[in-house]
Each structure stands twice: as structure tokens, then as C-alpha cells.
Amino acid sequence: MNPESHTPATTQTISASPSAKPRTLRVAYVNDTDGRVNIGCRLTSQTLKNHLAQEYGKRGIRLQMLSTPYLFGRKKLMVKYVWAAYKTMKVTPTTFQHWLRMLAWAEYGEDQCEAALSADVVFFQPEGTLGTNSSLGNILGFLSLPLLAQMHGKKVMCFNGTIPKFDDAAREEVIRHFLAGCAYATARDAVTAEHYHCDYLPDAAFLYDAQYDAKQKRKSLLITTGARNSEAKDQLLITTALAFCRKHDLIPLVLSKSSKRFLFKKEEVLAMGGQFLEEETLERAATLVSNCVLHIGGRYHMAILSLTVGVPSVLWSINTHKNEWLARDFNTIEIASSEEEILANAEKLLAAARQRKWALSPDLVKARTIFHNGLAKFADRHLSLGWDRLMQIVNDKVAASAPVVSTDTEKDGGDSPSTE
């Protein structure tokens, strides 16, 4: 293959422990979303990597992250070629593994595949990449690299993802087969965890440590698009949100991926003294959101970022369960599927937020506690799965010049080597 036709895997060494000689662990971070434009993708991935570094650092381990992002079908012709080849080949375990490697090359890039297969362990982050409309081919393409790693005997640890509940057996079976092959699997939302019978490890985005003053005067309204929304639904969102702004004398803040769907209202937003943004640093985004009294939109991670600065959200119902889950488990978030529901829930949440003076939700504090306990379990589970801990014990003994073989084995009743 042409080496210029794919993106090379990037390496990032993360260490949070001041210990003298930490052991380095090479980790392939599959579907790393840190490099995307979307604020939410960077929010969850950066926060998770920082906390992974801290948790493993406590155990004397430095993580060397090999970032392997998903290409989202950018090599469409190659993907089509790989699927066409499958229809003509004789399927055996050997040919299937070769075909899966070719599919992973097409979906992730050759360098990313080789990085994953050379790593000590694979961390796979499904994030919110799959939707209820994802076809069987989409699912297999997305899972191709972690599945290939499993077939090569690599430990694959799954975390920080929402996986939809599918309405047909084939798609569900592929997901369950993959999760069963993981050394350890968790989900970032409780609905996914309940449905696929895996542990619940809350989204790392809940841990984002936003610096803000709860007593500051708030005068803005955050407006976002809905993930996988139709254009008509997004237009209804901003039209309703701007009406709420006018009623309560609020300044609109459009800060969202796919903000081009709001362009027909851009002049109106600016005329009201508002801002119309799509890209910002996490720190700047958190500062802007902390000036808001409420969030109306459909962005899951923007709702979580809002939580970290005490801002409630009215979320549009989308085609996966993640927004519904937030509304179920967090009392400062409500779901809506009509203009009337948006306005009614917005009035209720705004009144409650003013009463509690935008203090952090107890549900957020609870999620953070669950995350910290769950991540410790994740690291312990990983390190107890193979020979890692045993090797570390032996290495420590050798480094301390402890005797490798006791001279008292025969005296203690053990078997001694034969001298015959």
C-alpha cells in the first residue's frame, strides 16, 4: 500500500506517577477522539486519558498511548473492494482473519492496525460512533480493528462508549460476540450496561474539572444542534430557543457541531448580542457555558459540560438512548420531543437552577464517585488478567538482589534437582 494513503498512528506517553522507575505499557487507544473538531469528543477523550494516566501511575505504570482514530469511511472505495472480495473468497479461519485485517486497514489505516497489533494492550472507546441506523457493515467496519486484535490474542478492554439497542438479531449478535471477547468491558451509560450486561463506568466527561464562579451573573442561553437530528428538527430547536431568549432577556450562545444548520438564524443571534461558534478550546468553551443559565439542544457531551458548571439542559430526543439516559439519571436534565415540551421543561429547570444558585448537581457528584471507583477496578482487572503482576513481582525481587532459587528446598520437603 502507498504509505501516504493513510494516517500514521500517533504516540503519546502519559505518566502521572513520580515513582523512580515506572514500567511502560504500550497501549493502542482505538477510536481516540481527541483530535476531532467536536468539543464533546475532545472533552471525553482528553479527560479519560488524564485519569487513566493517574490510575495506572498509582500502580507504577507509565502509559505510552498509540492513538488509532477511526477514519469514518473516508476510504470508501477500499471498503467496497474489501467487501466485494469477501463475496468471492472461500471462507476459512485463515482467510477470514486476512479479510478482517484488510477491512481494518480500510477503516483505520495500515499504520493504526500494525500499532494495535504491536501494543501490549488495546483500549477501545466506542464513544457515540454507532447509531440505531448503523448497518451490519458499518458495525463490522467500526469493530474490525478491536476484533482483529482479539483474534491475535491481544487483551482488548472496552470503555467509554454508548452502544445502541438494535432491533434485529444479527447486529446485536455481533456486538455481544465482541463484548464477550473483551478482557473487560464497560459502558459509559447505565442503559447500555444494563442491556449488554457489562459494568457501568460513567462517561469520563463527568470528571472534567471546570473552573468557574457559581456566584457570577449569568445572562446567556446555550443552544446546540442534535446529534443525527434532521435539519427540520434543528431549525425547530433554535427557533424555540431564541423565543425563550426573548422572553427572559437572555443572550444566545450557539456553540455546537453542525452549527451550519443554524445559519438561517445567525444574523438574528448576532443582533441579540449573541455569539455563533463551532470550534473552541475546552477551557474557553467551559468559560462560555458557565455564563449560561440553561442549555437547549441535543448535544450529549455539551449537556455533560453544562453539568460541570451547574447549568441544566433541555435535551432533544435523538435516535440513540444516551440523551434519554441523562434525563433519567440526572435531575437537572429533561428530555423533549416538541416545541411545547422544550418551553415547559426550560421554564421548570430555569426556576430550579435560580433557586439552587447553579450549584453542582448531586447526581454529578455521584457519577464522579462511581467513575473513580470503577476506573480503579478497571486498572486492577486489567493488571490481574495476565502475567503483568507476576512479572512485576519477579522483576522487583531481582532488582532487590533477592535470591532467585532457595538453597533450602530439599530441607523444606520440596523436590531438589537430580544429580544423577
Order of alpha helices (4+ residues) and beta strands (2+ residues): beta-beta-alpha-beta-alpha-alpha-alpha-beta-alpha-beta-alpha-beta-alpha-beta-beta-alpha-beta-alpha-beta-alpha-beta-alpha-beta-alpha-beta-alpha-alpha-alpha
